[in-house]
């Protein structure tokens, strides 16, 4: 992820505008001397017009959404992903600054309340990431089987015997024809029973090789862990949202004052309009009385 964003994305973001700028410079060299002299007399805002047009913030937002998805969805599998994302952003913030200042036209400023639909996308990715990480921790690691063995099956309350508990028995005589070992005496002695990692009944039971009760116990605990993990993270998220508001208190006060000033301004305008209408009606009434006299 770091290599792709740092090399590929930044190469396209910086290299492509520079290449287009070089092509325009070569083309301008082929123009007449009068045209070149005219270009020299252009003002700064006129020369900026020949830069690449600003295509909007959608590519920038999309890049951040993809990075956020990589970091949050697979952080349990690759814990160093946030560190690499931080290193990428430290470098990219300076490259983007150079791109916006020297390679692109100045964008037209527009007032916005927030980042729009991108906020909902980030919240959706974050909620999906909680579920995915819960399943990754629960089903791809030995954390749950170890806890189940420690608190349900361990005879002395330790992890001694955990590996033996996770191994099932298989009778080598039950191999299908053509899939049995090529050399049964490879170890120097005949092997009748082998072990493999799974929770299944032994070959001498009434239901050989079916999943045993330990399998269902581990599966139930894994699903319970997913539910508990998801709810704990969401509750912590709500607590953090409550403790840290989206808008700082001083800014919210300024917004409130701005709304009050706008209301007062509208009321003054309405009063001025009402006074103007009353004054006009009074003058018309006075003029009508004078004409009648």
C-alpha positions, -999 to 999 in steps of 0.1 A, spaced: 0 0 0 28 24 9 47 17 -23 16 20 -45 5 53 -30 40 67 -26 53 58 -60 25 52 -84 -1 78 -72 24 106 -65 41 99 -98 9 104 -116 -1 134 -95 32 152 -99 47 137 -131 17 141 -154 12 178 -148 49 184 -152 49 165 -185 20 185 -198 36 217 -187 68 207 -206 48 199 -237 32 233 -236 66 249 -231 80 232 -261 50 242 -282 53 278 -270 90 278 -282 78 270 -317 55 300 -318 64 334 -333 86 360 -315 56 383 -312 36 357 -295 64 350 -271 68 387 -264 31 389 -256 34 360 -232 62 378 -214 39 408 -208 12 387 -192 3 392 -156 6 364 -130 -31 355 -131 -29 353 -169 1 329 -168 -17 308 -142 -45 303 -168 -21 282 -188 -17 257 -159 -37 225 -157 -73 231 -147 -84 220 -112 -104 188 -116 -120 189 -81 -113 171 -49 -130 138 -58 -96 121 -67 -81 133 -34 -110 121 -14 -111 88 -32 -74 82 -25 -79 89 12 -110 66 13 -90 37 -2 -61 43 22 -85 44 51 -101 12 40 -68 -6 37 -57 6 71 -89 -2 90 -102 -33 72 -69 -53 75 -52 -38 105 -56 -70 124 -37 -89 97 -10 -62 92 -6 -40 123 21 -19 106 -4 -5 80 -12 27 101 25 34 104 30 31 66 -1 52 59 13 79 82 47 79 64 29 81 31 7 111 42 37 130 56 54 128 22 22 133 1 10 164 20 41 183 7 38 169 -28 1 179 -29 11 214 -16 36 218 -45 11 204 -70 -16 229 -60 7 258 -59 28 253 -90 11 228 -113 -27 235 -111 -48 266 -115 -61 282 -83 -94 265 -75 -125 286 -70 -133 288 -33 -167 274 -23 -182 274 12 -192 240 25 -207 228 58 -187 195 59 -171 170 35 -205 158 24 -212 122 14 -176 113 21 -183 114 58 -210 88 55 -187 66 34 -160 69 61 -185 59 88 -197 30 68 -161 17 61 -153 21 98 -184 0 109 -176 -27 83 -140 -27 95 -151 -35 131 -169 -66 119 -141 -77 96 -115 -73 122 -136 -92 147 -139 -122 123 -102 -120 115 -92 -121 152 -118 -148 159 -114 -172 130 -78 -168 118 -60 -169 152 -57 -194 181 -69 -168 206 -104 -182 209 -93 -219 210 -67 -211 236 -92 -193 258 -118 -221 254 -92 -248 263 -79 -227 293 -113 -221 309 -133 -252 298 -110 -282 292 -77 -276 309 -73 -300 339 -49 -278 358 -59 -243 345 -28 -239 323 -21 -242 286 -3 -276 290 -19 -301 266 -34 -275 243 -17 -288 212 -28 -323 219 -64 -311 225 -65 -295 190 -53 -326 171 -76 -353 159 -69 -390 151 -69 -406 117 -65 -443 108 -41 -446 79 -60 -477 67 -89 -454 59 -71 -436 31 -89 -437 -2 -73 -460 -29 -45 -442 -46 -40 -416 -19 -22 -437 7 15 -430 15 39 -443 -11 63 -456 14 46 -468 46 80 -476 62 95 -442 56 99 -436 94 114 -470 99 83 -485 115 47 -489 104 23 -460 113 -13 -470 121 -26 -437 135 -17 -401 125 -27 -367 140 -41 -336 122 -53 -303 134 -91 -303 136 -119 -310 161 -133 -343 149 -143 -377 164 -116 -404 164 -120 -434 140 -130 -458 169 -161 -437 178 -196 -444 167 -195 -414 143 -159 -414 130 -145 -381 116 -176 -361 124 -171 -327 142 -171 -332 179 -186 -311 207 -153 -291 211 -157 -278 176 -192 -265 183 -180 -250 216 -152 -231 199 -175 -220 171 -201 -206 195 -174 -187 215 -160 -173 182 -194 -160 172 -200 -146 207 -166 -129 205 -176 -112 172 -208 -99 187 -192 -87 219 -162 -71 201 -185 -53 177 -208 -39 204 -179 -29 227 -161 -10 199 -194 8 188 -201 17 224 -166 31 228 -171 50 195 -203 66 208 -186 76 241 -157 92 222 -183 110 200 -200 123 231 -168 134 248 -153 150 217 -179 170 197 -176 174 160 -176 212 163 -154 229 190 -173 249 215 -159 283 205 -167 277 169 -203 265 177 -207 298 197 -195 318 167 -219 300 145 -247 307 170 -238 344 171 -237 345 133 -272 330 131 -284 356 156 -269 384 136 -285 371 104 -319 370 121 -315 406 134 -304 417 99 -335 401 83 -357 417 110 -342 451 103 -348 447 66 -384 437 72 -389 467 95 -373 490 69 -396 476 42 -426 479 64 -417 515 73 -411 524 37 -445 509 27 -463 528 55 -445 561 46 -455 556 9 -491 549 19 -491 580 41 -478 602 13 -504 588 -11 -532 594 15 -519 630 21 -517 637 -16 -552 624 -21 -565 647 6 -548 677 -9 -564 669 -43 -598 666 -28 -595 700 -11 
